[in-house]
């Protein structure tokens, strides 16, 4: 149980295009989902917290107009990187917190984005 | 900014040896968690220790927490090649809050 999937697992796109990444909780409902970015050999940096049915809360320094987050249901959150540039190339990881819990987060396998 | 700093950044040991890594943090916490990440993969939760706990065990893992020093350690005993991964600590300042990750320790276990 407590499986989180991400799609796609990797994507290559041209500079200036937009890319959507999906994060799904497969066997539980998640009121809160988190989006992280991880550069090679570095730690995870929280980008935003996504609550179902409300606007995402972005961390300082993260452009909300560039990284659009939608959490339309209790099992799906999406991250759209708009007008992607090579510096957006990174590993994007989501996590989901099951409804009714406070300390648990289950992580997705990550999405490798390469912007040419 | 990152809450935690991990030490060492990298560790290379022989199979069967113990691996110890440390995590320091700056503010008060509700709990501290340790995660493992295999190269290019997502994170796997290893263990959670609450602020009122001092030590916790799970299989070959032993975690300690010293809130007076704002530090934690993760010990992997009798390491195996499959333990090769990056290990991250993450702090949760309040129940239901967001996690802040440390810089990670890259562990290489040589067979």
HADDOCK unambig.tbl for C-alpha pairs under 7 A between the chains (distance, minus, plus):
assign (segid A and resid 42 and name CA) (segid B and resid 103 and name CA) 6.41 0.50 0.50
assign (segid A and resid 43 and name CA) (segid B and resid 101 and name CA) 6.67 0.50 0.50
assign (segid A and resid 43 and name CA) (segid B and resid 102 and name CA) 6.56 0.50 0.50
assign (segid A and resid 43 and name CA) (segid B and resid 103 and name CA) 4.93 0.50 0.50
assign (segid A and resid 43 and name CA) (segid B and resid 104 and name CA) 6.21 0.50 0.50
assign (segid A and resid 44 and name CA) (segid B and resid 101 and name CA) 6.24 0.50 0.50
assign (segid A and resid 93 and name CA) (segid B and resid 42 and name CA) 6.91 0.50 0.50
assign (segid A and resid 102 and name CA) (segid B and resid 95 and name CA) 5.63 0.50 0.50
assign (segid A and resid 102 and name CA) (segid B and resid 96 and name CA) 4.15 0.50 0.50
assign (segid A and resid 103 and name CA) (segid B and resid 95 and name CA) 6.16 0.50 0.50
assign (segid A and resid 103 and name CA) (segid B and resid 96 and name CA) 5.79 0.50 0.50
assign (segid A and resid 107 and name CA) (segid B and resid 42 and name CA) 6.13 0.50 0.50
assign (segid A and resid 107 and name CA) (segid B and resid 43 and name CA) 5.75 0.50 0.50
assign (segid A and resid 108 and name CA) (segid B and resid 42 and name CA) 5.64 0.50 0.50
assign (segid A and resid 109 and name CA) (segid B and resid 41 and name CA) 5.28 0.50 0.50
assign (segid A and resid 109 and name CA) (segid B and resid 42 and name CA) 3.92 0.50 0.50
assign (segid A and resid 110 and name CA) (segid B and resid 41 and name CA) 6.26 0.50 0.50
assign (segid A and resid 110 and name CA) (segid B and resid 42 and name CA) 5.47 0.50 0.50
